[in-house]
């Protein structure tokens, strides 16, 4: 069988599925009336920009909080390490 013949056979085998898909797509209902007002776009854009500004403020606040928590954690770790060192020195001095 030549390549053209196999293409034709393949097409004929898939013709029923293609036909069903075409019928489904053509019968699919669509909205005739669009409920979007083009004048809403600038207002929506303004709202999005305000949300973005709030997001940036919240992000900076979270970064600040993260830095404070990290510093407190580091200080706590340093105090614990110093306490362990002192305990080890005291233990070695007793021995």
Secondary structure as UniProt FT lines:
FT   HELIX           3..27
FT   TURN            38..39
FT   HELIX           40..94
//
